[in-house]
């Protein structure tokens, strides 16, 4: 099973800057991000405690829903 980290990486490098892309860049650049996790609670809590920008938790929730649909 692909981790959320691997899924989020697909949003990197977009020509148009989006919140999804910003979150993906932060996830990849954050060495402490739980890269192997597939657990919503663990990832959500990490983002809430280390939020890189206002609204990042909402963006995560949107990407998490997409991640579940595409696994």
Secondary structure, DSSP 8 states (H G I E B T S, - for coil): ---HHHHHGGGTT-SS--HHHHHHHHHHH-TTS-TT---HHHHHHHHHHT-SSTTHHHHHHHHHHHHHHH-
